[in-house]
Amino acid sequence: MGRFNSPGQAQRFLAAHDQINTIFRPRRYRLTATTYRHARADALNLWSAYTLEMTA
């Protein structure tokens, strides 16, 4: 559990982390190098827009 105060807190963190991780780590073995780079660039643009929206 690391430094989490409760199992529920750990579960909430891991649930959110899994969704974000899925965006940023596409299944590399299924993609060509060019497609993988585009997927990573799209994920970064999505994250940038999301964080900008959350700070505004």
HTML snippet that shows the backbone in 3Dmol.js (N, CA, C, O; Angstrom):
<script src="https://3Dmol.org/build/3Dmol-min.js"></script>
<div id="view" style="width:600px;height:400px;position:relative"></div>
<script>
const pdb = `
ATOM      1  N   MET A   1       0.813  -1.186   0.000  1.00  0.00           N
ATOM      2  CA  MET A   1       0.000   0.000   0.000  1.00  0.00           C
ATOM      3  C   MET A   1       0.861   1.256   0.000  1.00  0.00           C
ATOM      4  O   MET A   1       0.350   2.354  -0.219  1.00  0.00           O
ATOM      5  N   GLY A   2       2.112   1.116   0.233  1.00  0.00           N
ATOM      6  CA  GLY A   2       2.999   2.267   0.186  1.00  0.00           C
ATOM      7  C   GLY A   2       2.655   3.296   1.224  1.00  0.00           C
ATOM      8  O   GLY A   2       2.563   2.976   2.409  1.00  0.00           O
ATOM      9  N   ARG A   3       2.463   4.519   0.809  1.00  0.00           N
ATOM     10  CA  ARG A   3       2.208   5.616   1.747  1.00  0.00           C
ATOM     11  C   ARG A   3       0.742   6.032   1.784  1.00  0.00           C
ATOM     12  O   ARG A   3       0.426   7.137   2.225  1.00  0.00           O
ATOM     13  N   PHE A   4      -0.134   5.183   1.338  1.00  0.00           N
ATOM     14  CA  PHE A   4      -1.555   5.501   1.391  1.00  0.00           C
ATOM     15  C   PHE A   4      -2.078   5.285   2.794  1.00  0.00           C
ATOM     16  O   PHE A   4      -1.605   4.409   3.519  1.00  0.00           O
ATOM     17  N   ASN A   5      -3.052   6.084   3.170  1.00  0.00           N
ATOM     18  CA  ASN A   5      -3.607   6.002   4.521  1.00  0.00           C
ATOM     19  C   ASN A   5      -4.604   4.859   4.673  1.00  0.00           C
ATOM     20  O   ASN A   5      -4.809   4.352   5.775  1.00  0.00           O
ATOM     21  N   SER A   6      -5.215   4.460   3.580  1.00  0.00           N
ATOM     22  CA  SER A   6      -6.214   3.403   3.660  1.00  0.00           C
ATOM     23  C   SER A   6      -6.264   2.655   2.335  1.00  0.00           C
ATOM     24  O   SER A   6      -5.798   3.166   1.316  1.00  0.00           O
ATOM     25  N   PRO A   7      -6.824   1.452   2.341  1.00  0.00           N
ATOM     26  CA  PRO A   7      -6.994   0.722   1.087  1.00  0.00           C
ATOM     27  C   PRO A   7      -7.895   1.469   0.096  1.00  0.00           C
ATOM     28  O   PRO A   7      -7.685   1.394  -1.114  1.00  0.00           O
ATOM     29  N   GLY A   8      -8.893   2.188   0.611  1.00  0.00           N
ATOM     30  CA  GLY A   8      -9.776   2.952  -0.271  1.00  0.00           C
ATOM     31  C   GLY A   8      -9.042   4.061  -1.005  1.00  0.00           C
ATOM     32  O   GLY A   8      -9.279   4.294  -2.190  1.00  0.00           O
ATOM     33  N   GLN A   9      -8.152   4.741  -0.299  1.00  0.00           N
ATOM     34  CA  GLN A   9      -7.366   5.797  -0.925  1.00  0.00           C
ATOM     35  C   GLN A   9      -6.456   5.222  -2.002  1.00  0.00           C
ATOM     36  O   GLN A   9      -6.316   5.803  -3.078  1.00  0.00           O
ATOM     37  N   ALA A  10      -5.853   4.104  -1.716  1.00  0.00           N
ATOM     38  CA  ALA A  10      -4.999   3.449  -2.707  1.00  0.00           C
ATOM     39  C   ALA A  10      -5.816   3.049  -3.933  1.00  0.00           C
ATOM     40  O   ALA A  10      -5.355   3.207  -5.063  1.00  0.00           O
ATOM     41  N   GLN A  11      -7.021   2.533  -3.718  1.00  0.00           N
ATOM     42  CA  GLN A  11      -7.866   2.105  -4.829  1.00  0.00           C
ATOM     43  C   GLN A  11      -8.273   3.287  -5.693  1.00  0.00           C
ATOM     44  O   GLN A  11      -8.268   3.183  -6.919  1.00  0.00           O
ATOM     45  N   ARG A  12      -8.624   4.410  -5.073  1.00  0.00           N
ATOM     46  CA  ARG A  12      -9.008   5.599  -5.839  1.00  0.00           C
ATOM     47  C   ARG A  12      -7.842   6.091  -6.695  1.00  0.00           C
ATOM     48  O   ARG A  12      -8.024   6.440  -7.861  1.00  0.00           O
ATOM     49  N   PHE A  13      -6.657   6.115  -6.115  1.00  0.00           N
ATOM     50  CA  PHE A  13      -5.486   6.546  -6.873  1.00  0.00           C
ATOM     51  C   PHE A  13      -5.217   5.606  -8.039  1.00  0.00           C
ATOM     52  O   PHE A  13      -4.985   6.057  -9.161  1.00  0.00           O
ATOM     53  N   LEU A  14      -5.248   4.322  -7.784  1.00  0.00           N
ATOM     54  CA  LEU A  14      -4.938   3.349  -8.832  1.00  0.00           C
ATOM     55  C   LEU A  14      -5.978   3.352  -9.938  1.00  0.00           C
ATOM     56  O   LEU A  14      -5.640   3.137 -11.102  1.00  0.00           O
ATOM     57  N   ALA A  15      -7.228   3.590  -9.600  1.00  0.00           N
ATOM     58  CA  ALA A  15      -8.273   3.654 -10.620  1.00  0.00           C
ATOM     59  C   ALA A  15      -8.027   4.832 -11.566  1.00  0.00           C
ATOM     60  O   ALA A  15      -8.153   4.691 -12.782  1.00  0.00           O
ATOM     61  N   ALA A  16      -7.677   5.987 -11.007  1.00  0.00           N
ATOM     62  CA  ALA A  16      -7.386   7.148 -11.849  1.00  0.00           C
ATOM     63  C   ALA A  16      -6.088   6.944 -12.623  1.00  0.00           C
ATOM     64  O   ALA A  16      -6.004   7.295 -13.800  1.00  0.00           O
ATOM     65  N   HIS A  17      -5.091   6.386 -11.976  1.00  0.00           N
ATOM     66  CA  HIS A  17      -3.795   6.161 -12.616  1.00  0.00           C
ATOM     67  C   HIS A  17      -3.937   5.220 -13.801  1.00  0.00           C
ATOM     68  O   HIS A  17      -3.283   5.423 -14.824  1.00  0.00           O
ATOM     69  N   ASP A  18      -4.761   4.211 -13.691  1.00  0.00           N
ATOM     70  CA  ASP A  18      -4.945   3.245 -14.767  1.00  0.00           C
ATOM     71  C   ASP A  18      -5.507   3.919 -16.013  1.00  0.00           C
ATOM     72  O   ASP A  18      -5.062   3.632 -17.124  1.00  0.00           O
ATOM     73  N   GLN A  19      -6.472   4.805 -15.842  1.00  0.00           N
ATOM     74  CA  GLN A  19      -7.066   5.500 -16.984  1.00  0.00           C
ATOM     75  C   GLN A  19      -6.055   6.403 -17.663  1.00  0.00           C
ATOM     76  O   GLN A  19      -5.987   6.448 -18.891  1.00  0.00           O
ATOM     77  N   ILE A  20      -5.274   7.117 -16.880  1.00  0.00           N
ATOM     78  CA  ILE A  20      -4.269   8.010 -17.449  1.00  0.00           C
ATOM     79  C   ILE A  20      -3.157   7.201 -18.108  1.00  0.00           C
ATOM     80  O   ILE A  20      -2.686   7.560 -19.187  1.00  0.00           O
ATOM     81  N   ASN A  21      -2.741   6.125 -17.475  1.00  0.00           N
ATOM     82  CA  ASN A  21      -1.694   5.274 -18.020  1.00  0.00           C
ATOM     83  C   ASN A  21      -2.099   4.688 -19.365  1.00  0.00           C
ATOM     84  O   ASN A  21      -1.269   4.570 -20.267  1.00  0.00           O
ATOM     85  N   THR A  22      -3.359   4.322 -19.504  1.00  0.00           N
ATOM     86  CA  THR A  22      -3.844   3.760 -20.760  1.00  0.00           C
ATOM     87  C   THR A  22      -3.736   4.771 -21.894  1.00  0.00           C
ATOM     88  O   THR A  22      -3.439   4.403 -23.031  1.00  0.00           O
ATOM     89  N   ILE A  23      -3.976   6.044 -21.587  1.00  0.00           N
ATOM     90  CA  ILE A  23      -3.871   7.087 -22.609  1.00  0.00           C
ATOM     91  C   ILE A  23      -2.424   7.244 -23.065  1.00  0.00           C
ATOM     92  O   ILE A  23      -2.153   7.334 -24.263  1.00  0.00           O
ATOM     93  N   PHE A  24      -1.503   7.278 -22.116  1.00  0.00           N
ATOM     94  CA  PHE A  24      -0.118   7.596 -22.438  1.00  0.00           C
ATOM     95  C   PHE A  24       0.723   6.402 -22.861  1.00  0.00           C
ATOM     96  O   PHE A  24       1.825   6.588 -23.377  1.00  0.00           O
ATOM     97  N   ARG A  25       0.241   5.190 -22.659  1.00  0.00           N
ATOM     98  CA  ARG A  25       1.033   4.021 -23.028  1.00  0.00           C
ATOM     99  C   ARG A  25       0.226   3.093 -23.929  1.00  0.00           C
ATOM    100  O   ARG A  25      -0.260   2.049 -23.493  1.00  0.00           O
ATOM    101  N   PRO A  26       0.092   3.489 -25.193  1.00  0.00           N
ATOM    102  CA  PRO A  26      -0.641   2.616 -26.110  1.00  0.00           C
ATOM    103  C   PRO A  26       0.093   1.288 -26.278  1.00  0.00           C
ATOM    104  O   PRO A  26       1.291   1.194 -26.010  1.00  0.00           O
ATOM    105  N   ARG A  27      -0.608   0.299 -26.707  1.00  0.00           N
ATOM    106  CA  ARG A  27      -0.031  -1.037 -26.890  1.00  0.00           C
ATOM    107  C   ARG A  27       0.990  -0.997 -28.020  1.00  0.00           C
ATOM    108  O   ARG A  27       0.637  -1.121 -29.193  1.00  0.00           O
ATOM    109  N   ARG A  28       2.244  -0.826 -27.663  1.00  0.00           N
ATOM    110  CA  ARG A  28       3.318  -0.631 -28.634  1.00  0.00           C
ATOM    111  C   ARG A  28       3.444  -1.785 -29.614  1.00  0.00           C
ATOM    112  O   ARG A  28       3.720  -1.560 -30.793  1.00  0.00           O
ATOM    113  N   TYR A  29       3.252  -2.992 -29.165  1.00  0.00           N
ATOM    114  CA  TYR A  29       3.461  -4.139 -30.040  1.00  0.00           C
ATOM    115  C   TYR A  29       2.429  -4.213 -31.155  1.00  0.00           C
ATOM    116  O   TYR A  29       2.608  -4.970 -32.109  1.00  0.00           O
ATOM    117  N   ARG A  30       1.366  -3.450 -31.052  1.00  0.00           N
ATOM    118  CA  ARG A  30       0.335  -3.470 -32.101  1.00  0.00           C
ATOM    119  C   ARG A  30       0.479  -2.327 -33.098  1.00  0.00           C
ATOM    120  O   ARG A  30      -0.277  -2.261 -34.068  1.00  0.00           O
ATOM    121  N   LEU A  31       1.425  -1.436 -32.883  1.00  0.00           N
ATOM    122  CA  LEU A  31       1.530  -0.227 -33.686  1.00  0.00           C
ATOM    123  C   LEU A  31       2.869  -0.144 -34.403  1.00  0.00           C
ATOM    124  O   LEU A  31       3.889  -0.651 -33.936  1.00  0.00           O
ATOM    125  N   THR A  32       2.826   0.513 -35.549  1.00  0.00           N
ATOM    126  CA  THR A  32       4.083   0.839 -36.208  1.00  0.00           C
ATOM    127  C   THR A  32       4.710   2.008 -35.458  1.00  0.00           C
ATOM    128  O   THR A  32       4.043   2.657 -34.653  1.00  0.00           O
ATOM    129  N   ALA A  33       5.974   2.276 -35.713  1.00  0.00           N
ATOM    130  CA  ALA A  33       6.672   3.365 -35.015  1.00  0.00           C
ATOM    131  C   ALA A  33       6.000   4.712 -35.281  1.00  0.00           C
ATOM    132  O   ALA A  33       5.847   5.519 -34.365  1.00  0.00           O
ATOM    133  N   THR A  34       5.606   4.955 -36.510  1.00  0.00           N
ATOM    134  CA  THR A  34       4.960   6.220 -36.862  1.00  0.00           C
ATOM    135  C   THR A  34       3.623   6.371 -36.155  1.00  0.00           C
ATOM    136  O   THR A  34       3.313   7.437 -35.623  1.00  0.00           O
ATOM    137  N   THR A  35       2.838   5.315 -36.149  1.00  0.00           N
ATOM    138  CA  THR A  35       1.542   5.352 -35.481  1.00  0.00           C
ATOM    139  C   THR A  35       1.714   5.538 -33.984  1.00  0.00           C
ATOM    140  O   THR A  35       0.945   6.263 -33.353  1.00  0.00           O
ATOM    141  N   TYR A  36       2.718   4.889 -33.414  1.00  0.00           N
ATOM    142  CA  TYR A  36       2.995   5.029 -31.986  1.00  0.00           C
ATOM    143  C   TYR A  36       3.354   6.468 -31.640  1.00  0.00           C
ATOM    144  O   TYR A  36       2.863   7.001 -30.646  1.00  0.00           O
ATOM    145  N   ARG A  37       4.195   7.099 -32.437  1.00  0.00           N
ATOM    146  CA  ARG A  37       4.573   8.491 -32.189  1.00  0.00           C
ATOM    147  C   ARG A  37       3.360   9.413 -32.287  1.00  0.00           C
ATOM    148  O   ARG A  37       3.219  10.346 -31.497  1.00  0.00           O
ATOM    149  N   HIS A  38       2.491   9.150 -33.252  1.00  0.00           N
ATOM    150  CA  HIS A  38       1.277   9.966 -33.383  1.00  0.00           C
ATOM    151  C   HIS A  38       0.353   9.760 -32.189  1.00  0.00           C
ATOM    152  O   HIS A  38      -0.256  10.713 -31.704  1.00  0.00           O
ATOM    153  N   ALA A  39       0.246   8.543 -31.719  1.00  0.00           N
ATOM    154  CA  ALA A  39      -0.596   8.257 -30.561  1.00  0.00           C
ATOM    155  C   ALA A  39      -0.062   8.972 -29.326  1.00  0.00           C
ATOM    156  O   ALA A  39      -0.835   9.526 -28.545  1.00  0.00           O
ATOM    157  N   ARG A  40       1.249   8.962 -29.148  1.00  0.00           N
ATOM    158  CA  ARG A  40       1.848   9.659 -28.000  1.00  0.00           C
ATOM    159  C   ARG A  40       1.657  11.168 -28.114  1.00  0.00           C
ATOM    160  O   ARG A  40       1.371  11.831 -27.117  1.00  0.00           O
ATOM    161  N   ALA A  41       1.813  11.717 -29.317  1.00  0.00           N
ATOM    162  CA  ALA A  41       1.610  13.158 -29.520  1.00  0.00           C
ATOM    163  C   ALA A  41       0.152  13.536 -29.246  1.00  0.00           C
ATOM    164  O   ALA A  41      -0.115  14.564 -28.625  1.00  0.00           O
ATOM    165  N   ASP A  42      -0.784  12.713 -29.704  1.00  0.00           N
ATOM    166  CA  ASP A  42      -2.202  12.963 -29.450  1.00  0.00           C
ATOM    167  C   ASP A  42      -2.497  12.920 -27.958  1.00  0.00           C
ATOM    168  O   ASP A  42      -3.263  13.739 -27.449  1.00  0.00           O
ATOM    169  N   ALA A  43      -1.897  11.975 -27.261  1.00  0.00           N
ATOM    170  CA  ALA A  43      -2.107  11.871 -25.814  1.00  0.00           C
ATOM    171  C   ALA A  43      -1.570  13.103 -25.103  1.00  0.00           C
ATOM    172  O   ALA A  43      -2.213  13.617 -24.187  1.00  0.00           O
ATOM    173  N   LEU A  44      -0.411  13.580 -25.509  1.00  0.00           N
ATOM    174  CA  LEU A  44       0.161  14.766 -24.887  1.00  0.00           C
ATOM    175  C   LEU A  44      -0.713  15.983 -25.146  1.00  0.00           C
ATOM    176  O   LEU A  44      -0.920  16.797 -24.246  1.00  0.00           O
ATOM    177  N   ASN A  45      -1.226  16.117 -26.359  1.00  0.00           N
ATOM    178  CA  ASN A  45      -2.118  17.237 -26.668  1.00  0.00           C
ATOM    179  C   ASN A  45      -3.401  17.155 -25.842  1.00  0.00           C
ATOM    180  O   ASN A  45      -3.886  18.169 -25.341  1.00  0.00           O
ATOM    181  N   LEU A  46      -3.944  15.961 -25.703  1.00  0.00           N
ATOM    182  CA  LEU A  46      -5.141  15.759 -24.898  1.00  0.00           C
ATOM    183  C   LEU A  46      -4.878  16.134 -23.444  1.00  0.00           C
ATOM    184  O   LEU A  46      -5.688  16.818 -22.818  1.00  0.00           O
ATOM    185  N   TRP A  47      -3.755  15.689 -22.913  1.00  0.00           N
ATOM    186  CA  TRP A  47      -3.413  15.995 -21.516  1.00  0.00           C
ATOM    187  C   TRP A  47      -3.188  17.491 -21.324  1.00  0.00           C
ATOM    188  O   TRP A  47      -3.614  18.058 -20.318  1.00  0.00           O
ATOM    189  N   SER A  48      -2.529  18.126 -22.269  1.00  0.00           N
ATOM    190  CA  SER A  48      -2.294  19.572 -22.167  1.00  0.00           C
ATOM    191  C   SER A  48      -3.599  20.335 -22.153  1.00  0.00           C
ATOM    192  O   SER A  48      -3.771  21.257 -21.355  1.00  0.00           O
ATOM    193  N   ALA A  49      -4.528  19.961 -23.031  1.00  0.00           N
ATOM    194  CA  ALA A  49      -5.829  20.620 -23.080  1.00  0.00           C
ATOM    195  C   ALA A  49      -6.601  20.376 -21.779  1.00  0.00           C
ATOM    196  O   ALA A  49      -7.256  21.281 -21.261  1.00  0.00           O
ATOM    197  N   TYR A  50      -6.523  19.172 -21.265  1.00  0.00           N
ATOM    198  CA  TYR A  50      -7.239  18.835 -20.034  1.00  0.00           C
ATOM    199  C   TYR A  50      -6.692  19.640 -18.845  1.00  0.00           C
ATOM    200  O   TYR A  50      -7.457  20.197 -18.057  1.00  0.00           O
ATOM    201  N   THR A  51      -5.384  19.691 -18.731  1.00  0.00           N
ATOM    202  CA  THR A  51      -4.798  20.418 -17.601  1.00  0.00           C
ATOM    203  C   THR A  51      -5.058  21.921 -17.712  1.00  0.00           C
ATOM    204  O   THR A  51      -5.260  22.592 -16.700  1.00  0.00           O
ATOM    205  N   LEU A  52      -5.053  22.445 -18.927  1.00  0.00           N
ATOM    206  CA  LEU A  52      -5.362  23.849 -19.133  1.00  0.00           C
ATOM    207  C   LEU A  52      -6.796  24.126 -18.712  1.00  0.00           C
ATOM    208  O   LEU A  52      -7.073  25.143 -18.076  1.00  0.00           O
ATOM    209  N   GLU A  53      -7.703  23.230 -19.061  1.00  0.00           N
ATOM    210  CA  GLU A  53      -9.109  23.383 -18.690  1.00  0.00           C
ATOM    211  C   GLU A  53      -9.286  23.321 -17.160  1.00  0.00           C
ATOM    212  O   GLU A  53     -10.104  24.047 -16.594  1.00  0.00           O
ATOM    213  N   MET A  54      -8.523  22.464 -16.516  1.00  0.00           N
ATOM    214  CA  MET A  54      -8.657  22.305 -15.062  1.00  0.00           C
ATOM    215  C   MET A  54      -8.071  23.493 -14.301  1.00  0.00           C
ATOM    216  O   MET A  54      -8.503  23.779 -13.185  1.00  0.00           O
ATOM    217  N   THR A  55      -7.100  24.184 -14.882  1.00  0.00           N
ATOM    218  CA  THR A  55      -6.494  25.319 -14.188  1.00  0.00           C
ATOM    219  C   THR A  55      -7.205  26.617 -14.480  1.00  0.00           C
ATOM    220  O   THR A  55      -7.003  27.604 -13.772  1.00  0.00           O
ATOM    221  N   ALA A  56      -8.028  26.639 -15.499  1.00  0.00           N
ATOM    222  CA  ALA A  56      -8.735  27.877 -15.872  1.00  0.00           C
ATOM    223  C   ALA A  56      -9.986  28.089 -15.072  1.00  0.00           C
ATOM    224  O   ALA A  56     -10.685  29.082 -15.270  1.00  0.00           O
TER     225      ALA A  56
END
`;
const viewer = $3Dmol.createViewer("view");
viewer.addModel(pdb, "pdb");
viewer.setStyle({}, {cartoon: {color: "spectrum"}});
viewer.zoomTo();
viewer.render();
</script>
